[in-house]
Amino acid sequence: MALSIKNREVEELARELARSRGISVTEAIRQSLESEIALDSVISWPNESDLIIKLREISDRAGRIPERDNPMTEDEILGYDEFGIPTR
């Protein structure tokens, strides 16, 4: 199946997202569409608190963080060595 994008701005945005995530344009578009569909499926209550809105925004941003090739361990993140001694 083919999809033809005839809007230069949309095409540039898709390429920019793909570059920033290190993925193909097709994958960037797929991820973006899935994310938007998921957001649309969430029920938004009229009196939703600011905290809930902020937490959703944080969750959305965290979901877009690319995975690292050599991620740090929990101890490395907290600053402890393998013996539980602080390294900082």
Backbone bond lengths (Angstrom), bond angles and torsions (degrees), N, CA, C in turn:
res aa  C-N    CA-C-N  psi(-1)  N-CA   C-N-CA  omega(-1)  CA-C   N-CA-C  phi
1 M - - - 1.444 - - 1.526 109.05 -
2 A 1.305 115.92 147.03 1.455 120.24 -179.00 1.515 110.29 -121.48
3 L 1.309 114.42 150.27 1.445 121.95 175.79 1.514 106.18 -131.21
4 S 1.286 117.06 125.33 1.458 121.41 -177.76 1.521 109.19 -106.79
5 I 1.326 115.93 119.89 1.460 121.14 178.25 1.523 107.08 -98.70
6 K 1.321 115.49 117.08 1.459 120.33 -175.64 1.522 111.61 -110.26
7 N 1.309 115.50 24.36 1.453 121.31 178.97 1.526 107.12 -122.36
8 R 1.323 116.29 115.46 1.467 120.87 -175.02 1.531 112.32 -59.61
9 E 1.335 116.52 -41.11 1.462 120.16 -179.56 1.531 111.27 -62.87
10 V 1.317 116.22 -43.37 1.468 120.44 179.11 1.531 110.05 -62.83
11 E 1.308 116.52 -43.27 1.467 120.50 179.18 1.527 110.75 -62.34
12 E 1.320 117.43 -43.34 1.474 120.85 179.29 1.526 111.08 -64.54
13 L 1.330 116.70 -40.04 1.463 120.17 177.71 1.525 111.32 -63.18
14 A 1.319 116.52 -42.02 1.466 120.64 179.10 1.527 110.18 -63.71
15 R 1.324 117.26 -42.30 1.470 120.52 179.17 1.531 111.38 -67.19
16 E 1.334 116.71 -39.56 1.460 120.55 178.39 1.532 111.06 -62.88
17 L 1.328 116.71 -44.43 1.461 121.06 178.36 1.520 110.66 -62.81
18 A 1.317 116.59 -43.10 1.469 120.75 179.51 1.527 110.52 -61.78
19 R 1.328 116.86 -44.35 1.472 120.43 179.11 1.518 111.01 -62.53
20 S 1.334 116.79 -46.16 1.467 119.85 -176.70 1.524 112.56 -65.41
21 R 1.326 116.94 -29.64 1.467 120.54 179.55 1.522 113.08 -94.49
22 G 1.331 116.30 -10.41 1.468 119.72 -179.39 1.520 112.24 70.24
23 I 1.324 115.94 36.66 1.464 121.06 -179.43 1.523 109.23 -130.28
24 S 1.314 116.23 173.95 1.465 120.04 179.01 1.525 110.15 -73.80
25 V 1.319 116.08 160.08 1.454 121.29 177.44 1.529 109.75 -60.26
26 T 1.322 116.35 -41.84 1.467 120.45 179.68 1.523 110.69 -60.23
27 E 1.337 116.96 -43.93 1.463 120.64 -179.93 1.526 110.88 -67.38
28 A 1.317 117.51 -38.42 1.467 121.03 177.87 1.526 110.52 -61.80
29 I 1.316 116.37 -43.09 1.462 120.37 178.93 1.523 110.39 -66.55
30 R 1.338 117.38 -42.64 1.466 121.46 178.82 1.524 110.89 -59.46
31 Q 1.349 116.47 -48.16 1.458 120.41 -179.22 1.529 111.40 -62.18
32 S 1.316 116.20 -41.73 1.458 120.40 -179.61 1.524 111.57 -64.69
33 L 1.320 115.92 -43.27 1.461 119.62 179.43 1.520 111.28 -66.01
34 E 1.321 117.46 -41.49 1.464 120.40 177.38 1.524 110.78 -61.19
35 S 1.328 116.24 -41.82 1.454 120.88 179.89 1.523 111.13 -63.35
36 E 1.315 116.79 -44.00 1.465 120.43 179.55 1.524 111.99 -66.43
37 I 1.317 116.81 -39.55 1.469 120.30 178.09 1.529 109.86 -64.28
38 A 1.330 116.53 -41.42 1.464 120.31 178.35 1.526 110.33 -62.78
39 L 1.318 117.15 -41.56 1.468 120.11 178.34 1.516 111.28 -63.55
40 D 1.329 116.66 -40.53 1.462 120.40 179.67 1.521 112.36 -65.46
41 S 1.329 116.27 -27.98 1.461 119.05 -177.17 1.524 112.87 -81.93
42 V 1.326 116.61 -12.07 1.466 120.44 179.27 1.525 108.48 -79.56
43 I 1.305 115.01 132.34 1.469 119.22 179.00 1.524 108.41 -75.31
44 S 1.295 116.10 126.60 1.455 121.56 179.10 1.522 108.48 -105.90
45 W 1.311 115.49 113.41 1.457 120.40 -179.59 1.516 109.32 -81.20
46 P 1.337 117.98 142.97 1.467 121.03 -176.52 1.528 114.11 -60.93
47 N 1.326 118.06 -32.06 1.460 120.39 -177.47 1.534 111.73 -105.47
48 E 1.303 115.69 33.11 1.468 121.21 -179.08 1.529 109.72 -61.50
49 S 1.305 116.32 135.63 1.459 119.62 -176.25 1.525 111.34 -73.14
50 D 1.320 115.26 157.27 1.461 121.41 178.14 1.524 110.56 -60.58
51 L 1.334 116.75 -34.61 1.461 120.26 179.68 1.521 111.42 -61.41
52 I 1.323 116.96 -45.38 1.456 121.01 179.46 1.521 110.38 -61.47
53 I 1.321 116.86 -42.47 1.465 121.27 179.22 1.523 110.23 -62.17
54 K 1.330 116.86 -45.54 1.467 120.61 179.67 1.533 110.74 -63.69
55 L 1.337 117.13 -41.93 1.460 120.34 179.85 1.526 111.11 -63.52
56 R 1.325 116.98 -37.89 1.472 120.35 176.56 1.519 110.94 -63.62
57 E 1.342 116.44 -42.41 1.458 120.69 179.12 1.524 110.85 -62.56
58 I 1.321 116.65 -43.44 1.463 121.18 178.39 1.521 109.88 -62.89
59 S 1.308 116.91 -43.96 1.460 121.43 179.42 1.524 111.30 -61.87
60 D 1.316 116.82 -42.21 1.467 120.69 178.61 1.528 111.07 -62.38
61 R 1.351 115.95 -44.61 1.474 119.30 179.51 1.524 110.77 -64.75
62 A 1.328 116.74 -42.20 1.464 120.29 -179.49 1.520 111.21 -63.41
63 G 1.323 117.21 -34.46 1.460 121.10 178.82 1.510 113.14 -67.89
64 R 1.327 117.16 -17.63 1.464 120.57 179.89 1.521 112.99 -95.58
65 I 1.336 117.89 -2.28 1.465 120.68 179.96 1.525 108.44 -72.06
66 P 1.343 117.43 124.85 1.464 119.01 -179.48 1.522 111.22 -70.67
67 E 1.321 116.17 151.86 1.457 120.63 177.64 1.520 109.53 -76.37
68 R 1.329 116.39 143.89 1.462 121.77 -179.06 1.522 110.34 -89.89
69 D 1.338 116.42 153.05 1.462 121.36 177.84 1.524 111.06 -66.69
70 N 1.323 117.32 -42.87 1.465 122.51 -179.82 1.524 109.32 -125.34
71 P 1.326 117.19 77.31 1.460 118.97 -176.75 1.524 111.62 -66.78
72 M 1.323 115.55 149.88 1.460 120.80 178.47 1.532 109.42 -74.23
73 T 1.331 114.83 149.89 1.464 118.98 174.79 1.527 108.76 -75.54
74 E 1.326 115.99 167.94 1.462 119.76 178.49 1.524 110.75 -60.51
75 D 1.339 117.20 -39.91 1.456 120.73 179.48 1.521 111.54 -65.85
76 E 1.330 117.30 -39.63 1.461 120.55 177.69 1.526 110.73 -63.70
77 I 1.313 116.14 -38.96 1.468 119.94 178.60 1.519 109.89 -64.20
78 L 1.336 116.78 -42.49 1.460 121.05 -178.50 1.520 112.87 -78.97
79 G 1.352 117.06 -16.79 1.455 120.85 177.56 1.514 114.69 93.25
80 Y 1.338 118.16 31.43 1.460 121.93 178.40 1.525 109.96 -118.83
81 D 1.353 115.84 148.25 1.464 118.55 175.75 1.528 109.74 -88.41
82 E 1.344 116.48 -173.00 1.461 119.98 -176.17 1.521 114.66 -65.73
83 F 1.370 116.90 -13.31 1.454 121.68 178.50 1.533 112.50 -100.53
84 G 1.311 115.89 3.91 1.462 120.30 -179.98 1.519 114.52 81.91
85 I 1.335 115.46 14.27 1.468 120.53 -179.79 1.533 108.97 -92.49
86 P 1.338 117.57 131.58 1.462 119.05 179.96 1.538 111.47 -59.15
87 T 1.315 115.22 137.31 1.472 120.14 -179.90 1.522 111.84 -101.90
88 R 1.295 117.68 -0.18 1.477 120.69 -178.45 1.491 111.69 -117.10
